[in-house]
Amino acid sequence: MIKQTLLTGWHFMRFLRLGLGIYIAVQAVETHSIFSGVVAAFFMFQAVTNTGCCGSNGCAVPIKKGNSDKIEEVEFEEIK
């Protein structure tokens, strides 16, 4: 399970998170910044586990399952 998660599903955003994580980690070591190290660890964690801020496909719009063939009658009331 873990091996499959690590080795499959690599796409542009995953490579970008890994690259940013490595770059920020190098900068954190050079500047001795703890905050930058935490940010780097966060980006690398996202890259390794293939998650984002919203979780796996958390920002995707759910598909509405309904009867789109049925026309609904709307009643209007005139207000004076």
Backbone atoms as SQL, in Angstrom:
CREATE TABLE atoms (id INTEGER PRIMARY KEY, chain TEXT, resi INTEGER, resn TEXT, atom TEXT, x REAL, y REAL, z REAL);
INSERT INTO atoms VALUES
  (1, 'A', 1, 'MET', 'N', 0.824, -1.190, 0.000),
  (2, 'A', 1, 'MET', 'CA', 0.000, 0.000, 0.000),
  (3, 'A', 1, 'MET', 'C', 0.869, 1.254, 0.000),
  (4, 'A', 2, 'ILE', 'N', 1.804, 1.345, 0.934),
  (5, 'A', 2, 'ILE', 'CA', 2.669, 2.525, 1.007),
  (6, 'A', 2, 'ILE', 'C', 3.587, 2.582, -0.213),
  (7, 'A', 3, 'LYS', 'N', 4.103, 1.424, -0.617),
  (8, 'A', 3, 'LYS', 'CA', 4.985, 1.375, -1.783),
  (9, 'A', 3, 'LYS', 'C', 4.235, 1.822, -3.035),
  (10, 'A', 4, 'GLN', 'N', 2.988, 1.402, -3.172),
  (11, 'A', 4, 'GLN', 'CA', 2.185, 1.792, -4.324),
  (12, 'A', 4, 'GLN', 'C', 1.921, 3.298, -4.321),
  (13, 'A', 5, 'THR', 'N', 1.640, 3.872, -3.162),
  (14, 'A', 5, 'THR', 'CA', 1.400, 5.317, -3.055),
  (15, 'A', 5, 'THR', 'C', 2.648, 6.109, -3.422),
  (16, 'A', 6, 'LEU', 'N', 3.807, 5.621, -2.993),
  (17, 'A', 6, 'LEU', 'CA', 5.056, 6.332, -3.259),
  (18, 'A', 6, 'LEU', 'C', 5.476, 6.262, -4.727),
  (19, 'A', 7, 'LEU', 'N', 5.218, 5.141, -5.378),
  (20, 'A', 7, 'LEU', 'CA', 5.760, 4.931, -6.712),
  (21, 'A', 7, 'LEU', 'C', 4.798, 5.230, -7.854),
  (22, 'A', 8, 'THR', 'N', 3.531, 5.401, -7.590),
  (23, 'A', 8, 'THR', 'CA', 2.569, 5.636, -8.673),
  (24, 'A', 8, 'THR', 'C', 1.867, 6.976, -8.494),
  (25, 'A', 9, 'GLY', 'N', 1.277, 7.457, -9.574),
  (26, 'A', 9, 'GLY', 'CA', 0.465, 8.665, -9.521),
  (27, 'A', 9, 'GLY', 'C', 1.258, 9.961, -9.515),
  (28, 'A', 10, 'TRP', 'N', 2.473, 9.958, -10.038),
  (29, 'A', 10, 'TRP', 'CA', 3.267, 11.187, -10.058),
  (30, 'A', 10, 'TRP', 'C', 2.795, 12.064, -11.209),
  (31, 'A', 11, 'HIS', 'N', 2.439, 13.299, -10.918),
  (32, 'A', 11, 'HIS', 'CA', 1.985, 14.259, -11.905),
  (33, 'A', 11, 'HIS', 'C', 2.672, 15.587, -11.634),
  (34, 'A', 12, 'PHE', 'N', 2.331, 16.601, -12.424),
  (35, 'A', 12, 'PHE', 'CA', 3.029, 17.885, -12.357),
  (36, 'A', 12, 'PHE', 'C', 2.984, 18.500, -10.964),
  (37, 'A', 13, 'MET', 'N', 1.820, 18.555, -10.333),
  (38, 'A', 13, 'MET', 'CA', 1.704, 19.188, -9.021),
  (39, 'A', 13, 'MET', 'C', 2.491, 18.436, -7.956),
  (40, 'A', 14, 'ARG', 'N', 2.562, 17.138, -8.081),
  (41, 'A', 14, 'ARG', 'CA', 3.328, 16.356, -7.106),
  (42, 'A', 14, 'ARG', 'C', 4.826, 16.640, -7.242),
  (43, 'A', 15, 'PHE', 'N', 5.307, 16.720, -8.477),
  (44, 'A', 15, 'PHE', 'CA', 6.714, 17.071, -8.700),
  (45, 'A', 15, 'PHE', 'C', 6.987, 18.505, -8.242),
  (46, 'A', 16, 'LEU', 'N', 6.041, 19.399, -8.465),
  (47, 'A', 16, 'LEU', 'CA', 6.214, 20.789, -8.050),
  (48, 'A', 16, 'LEU', 'C', 6.315, 20.887, -6.527),
  (49, 'A', 17, 'ARG', 'N', 5.457, 20.174, -5.806),
  (50, 'A', 17, 'ARG', 'CA', 5.521, 20.187, -4.342),
  (51, 'A', 17, 'ARG', 'C', 6.845, 19.615, -3.841),
  (52, 'A', 18, 'LEU', 'N', 7.311, 18.553, -4.487),
  (53, 'A', 18, 'LEU', 'CA', 8.585, 17.957, -4.084),
  (54, 'A', 18, 'LEU', 'C', 9.732, 18.919, -4.345),
  (55, 'A', 19, 'GLY', 'N', 9.734, 19.555, -5.513),
  (56, 'A', 19, 'GLY', 'CA', 10.774, 20.524, -5.837),
  (57, 'A', 19, 'GLY', 'C', 10.781, 21.706, -4.887),
  (58, 'A', 20, 'LEU', 'N', 9.596, 22.238, -4.588),
  (59, 'A', 20, 'LEU', 'CA', 9.505, 23.345, -3.638),
  (60, 'A', 20, 'LEU', 'C', 9.963, 22.918, -2.243),
  (61, 'A', 21, 'GLY', 'N', 9.584, 21.726, -1.844),
  (62, 'A', 21, 'GLY', 'CA', 9.987, 21.235, -0.536),
  (63, 'A', 21, 'GLY', 'C', 11.495, 21.096, -0.414),
  (64, 'A', 22, 'ILE', 'N', 12.123, 20.553, -1.444),
  (65, 'A', 22, 'ILE', 'CA', 13.583, 20.400, -1.421),
  (66, 'A', 22, 'ILE', 'C', 14.263, 21.764, -1.447),
  (67, 'A', 23, 'TYR', 'N', 13.786, 22.664, -2.293),
  (68, 'A', 23, 'TYR', 'CA', 14.383, 23.997, -2.382),
  (69, 'A', 23, 'TYR', 'C', 14.265, 24.749, -1.053),
  (70, 'A', 24, 'ILE', 'N', 13.093, 24.713, -0.447),
  (71, 'A', 24, 'ILE', 'CA', 12.891, 25.415, 0.821),
  (72, 'A', 24, 'ILE', 'C', 13.700, 24.748, 1.929),
  (73, 'A', 25, 'ALA', 'N', 13.851, 23.425, 1.869),
  (74, 'A', 25, 'ALA', 'CA', 14.644, 22.726, 2.881),
  (75, 'A', 25, 'ALA', 'C', 16.111, 23.139, 2.804),
  (76, 'A', 26, 'VAL', 'N', 16.638, 23.273, 1.598),
  (77, 'A', 26, 'VAL', 'CA', 18.029, 23.714, 1.430),
  (78, 'A', 26, 'VAL', 'C', 18.187, 25.131, 1.977),
  (79, 'A', 27, 'GLN', 'N', 17.237, 25.989, 1.657),
  (80, 'A', 27, 'GLN', 'CA', 17.288, 27.360, 2.171),
  (81, 'A', 27, 'GLN', 'C', 17.163, 27.393, 3.693),
  (82, 'A', 28, 'ALA', 'N', 16.350, 26.516, 4.254),
  (83, 'A', 28, 'ALA', 'CA', 16.182, 26.469, 5.703),
  (84, 'A', 28, 'ALA', 'C', 17.474, 26.052, 6.391),
  (85, 'A', 29, 'VAL', 'N', 18.186, 25.110, 5.799),
  (86, 'A', 29, 'VAL', 'CA', 19.463, 24.677, 6.383),
  (87, 'A', 29, 'VAL', 'C', 20.496, 25.796, 6.289),
  (88, 'A', 30, 'GLU', 'N', 20.533, 26.472, 5.144),
  (89, 'A', 30, 'GLU', 'CA', 21.518, 27.555, 4.960),
  (90, 'A', 30, 'GLU', 'C', 21.261, 28.735, 5.890),
  (91, 'A', 31, 'THR', 'N', 19.987, 29.054, 6.135),
  (92, 'A', 31, 'THR', 'CA', 19.663, 30.230, 6.955),
  (93, 'A', 31, 'THR', 'C', 19.336, 29.868, 8.401),
  (94, 'A', 32, 'HIS', 'N', 19.352, 28.577, 8.736),
  (95, 'A', 32, 'HIS', 'CA', 19.033, 28.104, 10.086),
  (96, 'A', 32, 'HIS', 'C', 17.645, 28.567, 10.522),
  (97, 'A', 33, 'SER', 'N', 16.681, 28.467, 9.616),
  (98, 'A', 33, 'SER', 'CA', 15.320, 28.906, 9.884),
  (99, 'A', 33, 'SER', 'C', 14.421, 27.709, 10.193),
  (100, 'A', 34, 'ILE', 'N', 13.856, 27.698, 11.376),
  (101, 'A', 34, 'ILE', 'CA', 12.977, 26.599, 11.778),
  (102, 'A', 34, 'ILE', 'C', 11.655, 26.666, 11.019),
  (103, 'A', 35, 'PHE', 'N', 11.112, 27.869, 10.860),
  (104, 'A', 35, 'PHE', 'CA', 9.834, 28.027, 10.157),
  (105, 'A', 35, 'PHE', 'C', 9.934, 27.520, 8.713),
  (106, 'A', 36, 'SER', 'N', 11.020, 27.860, 8.034),
  (107, 'A', 36, 'SER', 'CA', 11.214, 27.378, 6.661),
  (108, 'A', 36, 'SER', 'C', 11.335, 25.860, 6.630),
  (109, 'A', 37, 'GLY', 'N', 11.947, 25.296, 7.649),
  (110, 'A', 37, 'GLY', 'CA', 12.043, 23.841, 7.725),
  (111, 'A', 37, 'GLY', 'C', 10.692, 23.182, 7.872),
  (112, 'A', 38, 'VAL', 'N', 9.813, 23.800, 8.651),
  (113, 'A', 38, 'VAL', 'CA', 8.460, 23.258, 8.820),
  (114, 'A', 38, 'VAL', 'C', 7.683, 23.351, 7.503),
  (115, 'A', 39, 'VAL', 'N', 7.824, 24.469, 6.818),
  (116, 'A', 39, 'VAL', 'CA', 7.143, 24.641, 5.526),
  (117, 'A', 39, 'VAL', 'C', 7.672, 23.621, 4.513),
  (118, 'A', 40, 'ALA', 'N', 8.983, 23.408, 4.506),
  (119, 'A', 40, 'ALA', 'CA', 9.585, 22.426, 3.602),
  (120, 'A', 40, 'ALA', 'C', 9.075, 21.022, 3.913),
  (121, 'A', 41, 'ALA', 'N', 9.006, 20.686, 5.196),
  (122, 'A', 41, 'ALA', 'CA', 8.499, 19.369, 5.586),
  (123, 'A', 41, 'ALA', 'C', 7.049, 19.196, 5.155),
  (124, 'A', 42, 'PHE', 'N', 6.256, 20.260, 5.252),
  (125, 'A', 42, 'PHE', 'CA', 4.852, 20.212, 4.830),
  (126, 'A', 42, 'PHE', 'C', 4.739, 19.924, 3.334),
  (127, 'A', 43, 'PHE', 'N', 5.527, 20.638, 2.508),
  (128, 'A', 43, 'PHE', 'CA', 5.487, 20.410, 1.060),
  (129, 'A', 43, 'PHE', 'C', 5.976, 19.017, 0.699),
  (130, 'A', 44, 'MET', 'N', 7.038, 18.554, 1.348),
  (131, 'A', 44, 'MET', 'CA', 7.543, 17.217, 1.040),
  (132, 'A', 44, 'MET', 'C', 6.575, 16.136, 1.496),
  (133, 'A', 45, 'PHE', 'N', 5.897, 16.354, 2.623),
  (134, 'A', 45, 'PHE', 'CA', 4.880, 15.402, 3.076),
  (135, 'A', 45, 'PHE', 'C', 3.752, 15.299, 2.054),
  (136, 'A', 46, 'GLN', 'N', 3.319, 16.457, 1.530),
  (137, 'A', 46, 'GLN', 'CA', 2.266, 16.450, 0.517),
  (138, 'A', 46, 'GLN', 'C', 2.707, 15.708, -0.736),
  (139, 'A', 47, 'ALA', 'N', 3.954, 15.890, -1.142),
  (140, 'A', 47, 'ALA', 'CA', 4.448, 15.223, -2.347),
  (141, 'A', 47, 'ALA', 'C', 4.534, 13.719, -2.143),
  (142, 'A', 48, 'VAL', 'N', 5.038, 13.292, -0.996),
  (143, 'A', 48, 'VAL', 'CA', 5.224, 11.864, -0.750),
  (144, 'A', 48, 'VAL', 'C', 3.891, 11.152, -0.598),
  (145, 'A', 49, 'THR', 'N', 2.944, 11.757, 0.099),
  (146, 'A', 49, 'THR', 'CA', 1.657, 11.099, 0.342),
  (147, 'A', 49, 'THR', 'C', 0.609, 11.390, -0.731),
  (148, 'A', 50, 'ASN', 'N', 0.948, 12.225, -1.708),
  (149, 'A', 50, 'ASN', 'CA', 0.048, 12.585, -2.801),
  (150, 'A', 50, 'ASN', 'C', -1.246, 13.202, -2.281),
  (151, 'A', 51, 'THR', 'N', -1.109, 14.132, -1.349),
  (152, 'A', 51, 'THR', 'CA', -2.262, 14.859, -0.827),
  (153, 'A', 51, 'THR', 'C', -2.048, 16.340, -1.053),
  (154, 'A', 52, 'GLY', 'N', -3.112, 17.083, -0.953),
  (155, 'A', 52, 'GLY', 'CA', -3.035, 18.528, -1.058),
  (156, 'A', 52, 'GLY', 'C', -3.641, 19.141, 0.179),
  (157, 'A', 53, 'CYS', 'N', -3.881, 20.409, 0.130),
  (158, 'A', 53, 'CYS', 'CA', -4.486, 21.073, 1.279),
  (159, 'A', 53, 'CYS', 'C', -5.897, 20.579, 1.533),
  (160, 'A', 54, 'CYS', 'N', -6.583, 20.175, 0.479),
  (161, 'A', 54, 'CYS', 'CA', -7.965, 19.716, 0.610),
  (162, 'A', 54, 'CYS', 'C', -8.062, 18.204, 0.718),
  (163, 'A', 55, 'GLY', 'N', -6.962, 17.489, 0.697),
  (164, 'A', 55, 'GLY', 'CA', -6.993, 16.037, 0.690),
  (165, 'A', 55, 'GLY', 'C', -6.992, 15.533, -0.741),
  (166, 'A', 56, 'SER', 'N', -7.068, 14.263, -0.898),
  (167, 'A', 56, 'SER', 'CA', -7.023, 13.664, -2.219),
  (168, 'A', 56, 'SER', 'C', -8.306, 13.985, -2.983),
  (169, 'A', 57, 'ASN', 'N', -8.184, 14.738, -4.051),
  (170, 'A', 57, 'ASN', 'CA', -9.303, 15.195, -4.881),
  (171, 'A', 57, 'ASN', 'C', -10.342, 15.953, -4.068),
  (172, 'A', 58, 'GLY', 'N', -9.917, 16.645, -3.042),
  (173, 'A', 58, 'GLY', 'CA', -10.841, 17.371, -2.184),
  (174, 'A', 58, 'GLY', 'C', -11.422, 18.597, -2.858),
  (175, 'A', 59, 'CYS', 'N', -10.747, 19.147, -3.832),
  (176, 'A', 59, 'CYS', 'CA', -11.230, 20.347, -4.493),
  (177, 'A', 59, 'CYS', 'C', -12.049, 20.034, -5.740),
  (178, 'A', 60, 'ALA', 'N', -12.223, 18.760, -6.044),
  (179, 'A', 60, 'ALA', 'CA', -13.002, 18.375, -7.211),
  (180, 'A', 60, 'ALA', 'C', -14.487, 18.623, -6.940),
  (181, 'A', 61, 'VAL', 'N', -15.203, 19.023, -7.965),
  (182, 'A', 61, 'VAL', 'CA', -16.635, 19.272, -7.845),
  (183, 'A', 61, 'VAL', 'C', -17.361, 17.946, -7.955),
  (184, 'A', 62, 'PRO', 'N', -18.217, 17.612, -6.992),
  (185, 'A', 62, 'PRO', 'CA', -18.932, 16.339, -7.063),
  (186, 'A', 62, 'PRO', 'C', -19.932, 16.339, -8.221),
  (187, 'A', 63, 'ILE', 'N', -20.116, 15.183, -8.799),
  (188, 'A', 63, 'ILE', 'CA', -21.046, 15.029, -9.917),
  (189, 'A', 63, 'ILE', 'C', -22.459, 14.920, -9.352),
  (190, 'A', 64, 'LYS', 'N', -23.336, 15.772, -9.859),
  (191, 'A', 64, 'LYS', 'CA', -24.716, 15.766, -9.389),
  (192, 'A', 64, 'LYS', 'C', -25.446, 14.607, -10.057),
  (193, 'A', 65, 'LYS', 'N', -25.985, 13.730, -9.237),
  (194, 'A', 65, 'LYS', 'CA', -26.743, 12.601, -9.758),
  (195, 'A', 65, 'LYS', 'C', -28.219, 12.887, -9.547),
  (196, 'A', 66, 'GLY', 'N', -28.868, 13.174, -10.597),
  (197, 'A', 66, 'GLY', 'CA', -30.286, 13.486, -10.498),
  (198, 'A', 66, 'GLY', 'C', -30.948, 13.258, -11.847),
  (199, 'A', 67, 'ASN', 'N', -32.238, 13.415, -11.870),
  (200, 'A', 67, 'ASN', 'CA', -32.997, 13.231, -13.091),
  (201, 'A', 67, 'ASN', 'C', -33.081, 14.578, -13.803),
  (202, 'A', 68, 'SER', 'N', -32.226, 14.779, -14.779),
  (203, 'A', 68, 'SER', 'CA', -32.207, 16.054, -15.490),
  (204, 'A', 68, 'SER', 'C', -33.243, 16.097, -16.618),
  (205, 'A', 69, 'ASP', 'N', -33.896, 14.958, -16.906),
  (206, 'A', 69, 'ASP', 'CA', -34.900, 14.914, -17.964),
  (207, 'A', 69, 'ASP', 'C', -36.227, 15.498, -17.509),
  (208, 'A', 70, 'LYS', 'N', -36.459, 15.485, -16.230),
  (209, 'A', 70, 'LYS', 'CA', -37.739, 15.919, -15.693),
  (210, 'A', 70, 'LYS', 'C', -37.779, 17.445, -15.613),
  (211, 'A', 71, 'ILE', 'N', -38.836, 18.030, -16.171),
  (212, 'A', 71, 'ILE', 'CA', -39.019, 19.473, -16.136),
  (213, 'A', 71, 'ILE', 'C', -39.928, 19.806, -14.957),
  (214, 'A', 72, 'GLU', 'N', -39.456, 20.714, -14.129),
  (215, 'A', 72, 'GLU', 'CA', -40.219, 21.079, -12.946),
  (216, 'A', 72, 'GLU', 'C', -41.089, 22.290, -13.252),
  (217, 'A', 73, 'GLU', 'N', -42.358, 22.199, -12.885),
  (218, 'A', 73, 'GLU', 'CA', -43.287, 23.306, -13.073),
  (219, 'A', 73, 'GLU', 'C', -43.077, 24.329, -11.960),
  (220, 'A', 74, 'VAL', 'N', -42.990, 25.592, -12.351),
  (221, 'A', 74, 'VAL', 'CA', -42.783, 26.658, -11.374),
  (222, 'A', 74, 'VAL', 'C', -44.036, 27.528, -11.354),
  (223, 'A', 75, 'GLU', 'N', -44.540, 27.806, -10.162),
  (224, 'A', 75, 'GLU', 'CA', -45.706, 28.675, -10.032),
  (225, 'A', 75, 'GLU', 'C', -45.226, 30.060, -9.604),
  (226, 'A', 76, 'PHE', 'N', -45.780, 31.085, -10.248),
  (227, 'A', 76, 'PHE', 'CA', -45.444, 32.455, -9.926),
  (228, 'A', 76, 'PHE', 'C', -46.650, 33.131, -9.307),
  (229, 'A', 77, 'GLU', 'N', -46.388, 33.948, -8.319),
  (230, 'A', 77, 'GLU', 'CA', -47.447, 34.698, -7.656),
  (231, 'A', 77, 'GLU', 'C', -47.160, 36.180, -7.843),
  (232, 'A', 78, 'GLU', 'N', -48.131, 36.902, -8.360),
  (233, 'A', 78, 'GLU', 'CA', -47.941, 38.309, -8.603),
  (234, 'A', 78, 'GLU', 'C', -48.142, 39.107, -7.304),
  (235, 'A', 79, 'ILE', 'N', -47.188, 39.953, -6.996),
  (236, 'A', 79, 'ILE', 'CA', -47.250, 40.771, -5.779),
  (237, 'A', 79, 'ILE', 'C', -47.446, 42.207, -6.199),
  (238, 'A', 80, 'LYS', 'N', -48.480, 42.873, -5.603),
  (239, 'A', 80, 'LYS', 'CA', -48.769, 44.270, -5.953),
  (240, 'A', 80, 'LYS', 'C', -48.433, 45.189, -4.831);
